[in-house]
Amino acid sequence: MIKIYKSNINGEIENIKAYENNAWIDLINPNINEIEEVESKTKIPKSLLEKLLDVEELPRIETEGDATLIVIDVPYVEDRKAKNKYYTLPLGIILNKGYLVTISTKEVEVLNEIKKNKIKSLYTYKKTRFVIQMLLRISGLYVKYLNIINKEIETREKTLIKSTSNKELISLMNIQKSLVYFVTSLKSNDMILEKLSRGNVINLYEEDRDLLEDAIIENKQGIETANIFREITSSLTDTYASIISNNLNEVMKFLASITIVCSIPTMISSFMGMNVPLGPLANNPYAFVILAGISLVVAIIIAFILRKRDML
């Protein structure tokens, strides 16, 4: 899918139909025909455009002719209950003299925010500023999702204390997997941001350097936060695996104690029901009540003993 945008004089992004100079071209999971069309209109080498069709593409900077490719990992959220829902996707940003092109295999939040003018004062003709503001927002999104993940960790923590199933533990392990993705991507992004800050890849003005410095600081904060949360989840996983095992042991101990207490009346009634002389009790009209009373008293005594030993 190809969409073309351009900023107006107020810094608002507008959707346009034709390829115009200083336009932003957004490619989402493009097919070969769309790639060839963009290559023809923008003169960006096809080899650069095709690289981002691989979801495993690593963050890097590459130059071919007058086109510069910046690959950055962006956070992505998919609403899945049983599996991991936080992971990262490569986003390609290509700049040449006439156009700015973004390529991704799926729609990503940062580009949707730009299209909806949630990021103010974006001008497509200021390509360097546009890219740096995009990078700053990507770093901010990592921090945003890490805060959401932290709340999920706290929710799982409260549930796991009383849990005897593996469901919540698996959910916590999936969160830990997400944090591994985030840490890896944030570290890779950090290297890209540091390279850009040297000014060798794209020309930087003083205001651009300030924005880029903010993006670097935000990204490093994301790395530190993700590492802390990963250590917490790793510790919680080990701790609550033991708690779940202990909870299950408590349940089994309780059931075993109940089984012992309930077996007392059965044993007494079995003995008394044998085909043997019972003496005066055999002809006593209250024999059933007496036996039931004896069974109840013995059961209560056994239950009291088990309770004293913390087995019930």
ABEGO torsion letter per residue (X at the ends): XBBBBBBBAAGBBBBBABBBBGBBBBBBGBBAAAAAAAAAAAGBBAAAAAAAABAABBBBBBBBEABBBBBBBBBBBBBBAABBABBBBBBBBBBBAABBBBBBABBBAAAAAAAAGABBGBBAABAAAAAAAAAAAAAAAAAAAAAAAAAAAAAAAAAAAABABAAAAAAAAAAAAAAAAAAAAAAAAAAAAAAAAAGAABBBBAAAAAAAAAAAAAAAAAAAAAAAAAAAAAAAAAAAAAAAAAAAAAAAAAAAAAAAAAAAAAAAAAAAABBBBAEAAAABAAAAAAAAAAAAAAAAAAAAAAAAAGAX
